[in-house]
Amino acid sequence: MEYLIFYCIIGFIAFGFFVASISYSIWKRLKILNIKINRKKLLNIHCVLAILGTGFTLIHVILNFSEVRLSISYICLFSMMLVTTSGIILKFVKGISKYRKKFIFFHTVFTFVFFVSLAFHVIGYYLML
């Protein structure tokens, strides 16, 4: 039972990092509060939180690897990996300016797919308990 609790805690930590990471989009567009935010620092925080979330998610998956089966969890995992990879490419790979808009579109679409599949993953997991 303690193993299950630890497994869930790691998953929720990963979830927390991703929720904090997507707040980047909200803060970037939020004009209600007249708070000056350095967008470059905000983008760096966004990237670090997403990478930490990915790391905790991989720990979460590895802890339960023996029970992994084809399910919504795979869509969640692979969309998360695509989001993180595309974000790293957007942030660190120079010379993609020609494809930048396509990468941003790809990054946004897979972020949506990731969070929808994550919702189904969490709901489905708790329905099985």
C-alpha positions as CSV (number, residue, x, y, z in Angstrom):
1,M,0.0,0.0,0.0
2,E,2.9,2.4,0.8
3,Y,4.2,1.7,-2.7
4,L,0.9,2.8,-4.3
5,I,0.9,6.0,-2.2
6,F,4.5,6.8,-3.2
7,Y,3.6,6.1,-6.9
8,C,0.6,8.4,-6.8
9,I,2.6,11.2,-5.0
10,I,5.3,11.1,-7.7
11,G,2.5,11.3,-10.4
12,F,0.9,14.3,-8.7
13,I,4.3,16.0,-8.3
14,A,4.8,15.6,-12.1
15,F,1.3,16.9,-12.7
16,G,2.0,19.9,-10.5
17,F,5.1,20.8,-12.5
18,F,3.2,20.6,-15.8
19,V,0.3,22.7,-14.5
20,A,2.9,25.3,-13.3
21,S,4.6,25.0,-16.7
22,I,1.5,25.8,-18.7
23,S,0.9,28.9,-16.5
24,Y,3.5,30.4,-18.8
25,S,0.9,30.8,-21.5
26,I,-1.5,32.4,-19.1
27,W,1.0,34.9,-17.7
28,K,2.3,35.7,-21.1
29,R,-1.1,36.8,-22.3
30,L,-2.6,38.1,-19.1
31,K,-3.1,41.8,-19.3
32,I,-5.5,42.2,-16.4
33,L,-2.7,42.5,-13.9
34,N,-0.3,45.3,-14.7
35,I,2.7,43.2,-13.7
36,K,5.8,43.5,-15.8
37,I,7.2,40.1,-16.4
38,N,10.4,39.4,-18.3
39,R,9.3,37.0,-21.0
40,K,12.7,35.4,-21.4
41,K,12.9,34.5,-17.7
42,L,9.3,33.3,-17.8
43,L,10.2,31.1,-20.8
44,N,13.2,29.7,-19.0
45,I,11.0,28.9,-15.9
46,H,8.5,27.3,-18.2
47,C,11.2,25.0,-19.8
48,V,12.7,24.0,-16.4
49,L,9.3,23.1,-15.0
50,A,8.3,21.1,-18.0
51,I,11.6,19.2,-18.0
52,L,11.2,18.5,-14.2
53,G,7.7,17.3,-14.9
54,T,8.9,15.0,-17.6
55,G,11.6,13.6,-15.2
56,F,9.1,12.9,-12.5
57,T,6.7,11.4,-15.0
58,L,9.4,9.0,-16.2
59,I,10.0,8.0,-12.6
60,H,6.3,7.5,-12.2
61,V,6.2,5.3,-15.2
62,I,9.3,3.3,-14.3
63,L,7.9,2.6,-10.8
64,N,4.8,1.0,-12.4
65,F,6.5,-0.4,-15.5
66,S,5.4,-4.0,-14.8
67,E,1.8,-3.0,-14.9
68,V,2.0,-0.9,-18.1
69,R,-0.4,-2.0,-20.7
70,L,-1.7,-0.5,-23.9
71,S,-4.1,2.3,-22.7
72,I,-4.7,6.0,-22.6
73,S,-1.5,6.1,-20.5
74,Y,0.6,5.5,-23.6
75,I,-1.1,8.4,-25.4
76,C,-0.4,10.5,-22.3
77,L,3.2,9.4,-22.1
78,F,4.1,9.8,-25.8
79,S,2.3,13.1,-26.2
80,M,4.2,14.4,-23.1
81,M,7.5,13.3,-24.7
82,L,6.5,15.0,-28.0
83,V,5.6,18.2,-26.1
84,T,8.9,18.2,-24.2
85,T,11.0,17.3,-27.2
86,S,9.4,20.0,-29.4
87,G,9.8,22.5,-26.6
88,I,13.5,21.7,-26.3
89,I,13.9,22.0,-30.0
90,L,12.1,25.4,-30.0
91,K,14.3,26.6,-27.2
92,F,17.7,25.3,-27.9
93,V,18.1,24.4,-31.6
94,K,19.2,27.4,-33.7
95,G,18.4,27.6,-37.4
96,I,14.8,26.4,-37.3
97,S,13.3,29.9,-37.9
98,K,11.9,28.6,-41.2
99,Y,9.9,25.9,-39.3
100,R,9.3,27.8,-36.1
101,K,5.5,28.4,-36.6
102,K,5.0,24.7,-37.5
103,F,6.9,23.7,-34.3
104,I,4.8,26.1,-32.2
105,F,1.6,24.7,-33.7
106,F,2.8,21.1,-33.1
107,H,3.9,22.0,-29.5
108,T,0.5,23.6,-28.8
109,V,-1.6,20.7,-30.3
110,F,0.3,18.0,-28.4
111,T,0.1,20.0,-25.2
112,F,-3.7,19.9,-25.6
113,V,-3.6,16.2,-26.4
114,F,-1.3,15.6,-23.4
115,F,-3.6,17.3,-20.9
116,V,-6.8,15.7,-22.3
117,S,-5.2,12.2,-22.1
118,L,-3.8,13.1,-18.7
119,A,-7.3,13.8,-17.5
120,F,-8.5,10.5,-18.8
121,H,-5.5,8.7,-17.3
122,V,-6.1,10.1,-13.8
123,I,-9.9,9.6,-14.0
124,G,-9.5,6.1,-15.3
125,Y,-7.0,5.2,-12.7
126,Y,-9.2,6.4,-9.8
127,L,-12.2,4.6,-11.3
128,M,-10.2,1.3,-11.2
129,L,-9.5,1.8,-7.4
